[in-house]
Amino acid sequence: MEPRQQTFSIWYFLAALVGLLLLQSVLFRPHAEDLTYSDFKTLLGKGKVVEVTLDRQAITGMVTADGLEAVLPKEKIEGLERYGKGAHRFVTARVDDPSLVPALEAAKVKFTGRVENTWLSTLLSWVLPAVVFVGVWSLLMRRMNPTGGLMSIGKSRAKVYVEKSTGVTFDDVAGIDEARAELVELVDFLKSPDRYRRLGGRIPKGALLVGPPGTGKTLLAKAVAGEAGVPFFSLSGSDFVEMFVGVGAARVRDLFEQAQAKAPTIIFIDELDALGKARGVGPVVGGHDEREQTLNQLLAEMDGFDTEKGVIILAATNRPEILDPALLRPGRFDRQIVIDRPDLKGREKILAVHTRGVTLAPSVDLGLIAARTAGFVGADLANLVNEAALGAARGGKATVEMEDFDAAIDRIVGGLERKSRVISPREKEIVAYHEAGHALVAESRPHADRVAKISIIPRGVAALGYTQQQPTEDRYLMTRAELLDRLDVLLGGRVAEEIVFGDVSTGAQDDLQKATDLVRHMVTRYGMSETLGLAALEGPRHPLFLQVPGASAREYSERTAAAIDDEVQVLLQAAHDRARETLTARRSALEALGKLLIDREVVDGENVRRLIAAHDPARESADNLACSDDGPTT
């Protein structure tokens, strides 16, 4: 443990100064009874004053006891301090009286003057305002620059790690094997550079980690710090930018000076987009923006430092499309390592890493959990394991069971269970048949994902129920038939309401939005419209990894826009008709599944498929035919 560094604070000095002034006022205060100046003049005229000392503000001296009896009460005289027989000390405020000295001479009173020592007050009148000003300035500078004072504002804020100090190694990284292999090679460059240089190769200057939030970019950098065995400088892109012009560039210079002095080293800049946005696209027109100066200095340092010393720069961002092109050229960030969302096997490996310290029940199947968490990234899976462990502990269990993971998935996907929300029996019935319609259409389509669970328990802000589907495999491409089946499933809930109640509710709002977006993409982007043909009428205008709804540009005429709207309506109506045909044919299964949901509130996929099989139209027709053949004849 490092010893705590003692720092001097200006407030200690101010507190000591105030204490000194208080002490002086207490110790050096004249110990005597105050007289009015008129009483003093009266005593002087009667010859009762023995001696007097004059200073600029007060008159002190001694007076006879019998003289005080004429001007002070007896109880006050008894409390006065005596000096010899019948003498008391007094003090009175000095008044601008030109006749005082002649009166003293006439009364033949011994008097003297006192030279007051004013060095302390004079010093304080000059020093104290300066000390207060410096103290306030120091406090403001510490607020704006918490890591140091004014003289350290240009110093780099990078945290320096040494081997094993991060507590993370490559064994803690799973599900992103290709990116891990790239960084393992970078670490090997630093440990054994001669093996590559003997063939004429050179160490890459930098590597840029690119991927959606939560995929493990920072975790990979920490693993590099734990494995490399060299100093590791870690900081964020926002640490460079300050309100003072030139501070960011000074911090960049200081960072590279420190890194080269301790080479071989690794520099890691997280959230590079805060620093490396493309120049010339900001709101500042003309002049030099502070961020651009910092970026220019970073580009110059990356060009200027010697790779033979073994300094490698790592950076991470989830917005590579806004970075300055000069950063991405070879010679600066030589490698761009894409870290995408993990696939099925990757999620299973990540779950295995995060459950190392968790006591799992034998029934827990990580492969099944991975299949139910399609689209989850590493951070989501870590949160899932933690939520499952917390739920098991909340229930007083000795191990984390499969139902705890199911509850954690429901909580993350659907939101917190709203047990306090009381819905009417009518609304509960509508939600039950709505979700039953989704499930029946999904189980009736060959290209739709299988149903894993149906729930009508309110969750989150507005979700009154949901149907959870489990993909059979990871998909990177979808055919037109698969998209149409998904469209039928989205409209299945609304169609079920039409069939059972003869009316529709607002519960299908989210389904309609998703269905409309899906159909519009089929028409304008995927070329899946027979009417409009193969043209791609819209292109994505959102960031690469950060989805921005509604961020697409219109690149077609009004006539084409009308044709798109017509085609969207045609496809939606066709999907509606197909879903209605399916649910009408399986009306008995719809009724049975709706009543089962009202009774149980949660039904798993196996029970759904068992109920559908029991109410299969072909089987029901055969049973009815058998009953009619076995019945009595007349």
Beta strands, then each sheet from edge to edge (+ up, - down):
strand 1: 33-34
strand 2: 49-54
strand 3: 58-64
strand 4: 87-93
strand 5: 110-113
strand 6: 159-161
strand 7: 206-210
strand 8: 232-236
strand 9: 265-270
strand 10: 311-317
strand 11: 335-338
strand 12: 450-455
strand 13: 466-470
strand 14: 602-604
sheet 1: 1+ 4+ 3- 2+ 5+
sheet 2: 6+ 8- 9- 10- 7- 11-
sheet 3: 13+ 12- 14+
end
